[in-house]
């Protein structure tokens, strides 16, 4: 392995999904940069990997870069997220940009992503799609987002937290009726469940089977394929 930064994808749920290459890179890294060391150590312990861990968040990314800038040139560092592919709605882009601007070796070890997994399992066309990151936080912005989804012509995919998912589905059902959606819960985990159908169907099914909604949800919504009638 060369000295530099390795962007390493980790499992999104099932730890058995770690790739051979990702495991070898982590084993041969001098330092592993992660979001939450307490979370990452579960995976690393399973792989029998003991390395120095450095926590990276949005609020400390520039401080971390300054701290490790010399090590990036002279050591092997890996960047992982709590789950899945790093930088997908996670910190790290400033670190990657620093490497590209300073001619530091940079490569990616591809792997799982809840975004692509949800798209694949949704049964919704995914030849073209928009990834929106996380659902907005305020009620006003959520309603505006739903209004956008209503007129969007291509598939949309985004994250929704457990404490917002039910109210979001209720708001969605009020504004969008005949559009296929998929709500993906705990993909690859023991409690994996995917709700597929029109908003009203999904809302009813969700209320029956996910009273204690936990974790992060990935929602996929079909684009508007209706055509305007000509006079």
Phi, psi and omega in degrees: 000140176279159171290143180146201184247131179245119178271108191249123176279138178241169181299152177270352179191294181283116185295342179290349182278358178296137182275159178300317182294317179299318180298315181294321179295316179296322180295327183263006178279146175278325181220143175244122179265128185218170177284299184235104181306323180296328178281313184294331184294338177295314178292314183296324178294321178297327180272001181059045180246126177237110182222164174290130180250137176238126181278133181235124178228171178302322186278347182237010187300316181293324177295316179296317179302314179298326182288325187249006187301324178287323180294329179299330181273334188243001182220176179253117181240141176245143176247121176233160174251179179298328179197140175080208185275126180301155176077354177276094187060029177230160177294163176137341186293328178293323178295315179296318179297320178301318180296316181293323181285342183244020176054039176268136182303133184218132177210168182237140174252099188291160180183212187293149173213129180294335179294306181292325179297317179295318178299317182296322186269354188285337187065020178252142181305130183232022177292339175213131181206163176243132173259125187255002183074224180270148173304139177304159185271318185279151180301317181300314182290329177294316179296319177296322178295318178296322177298323177294315180301326182297327182257352181295137183267352181236164182299139177242144177222140183197167180263144175225131180286161185298327183278357178245346191298316183294312180296326178296315180297324177293316178294320180298317182295332179288333187250332182233125184251297188262066178218126181293136174226159175226128177248113187255123183244130172052049182302132180077355179266173182299326182262026179302136176208139179234124179257121184232136178156195173284158184310316181295319180296316180294319180299315180296313181295320181296317180297326181286321192249352182227054180296323178253071183290122178235159175083191182255137180254147173246126183247134177240131181232128180296145175287162180283111181258008180290153179244143180286140178281137179265142180276000000 
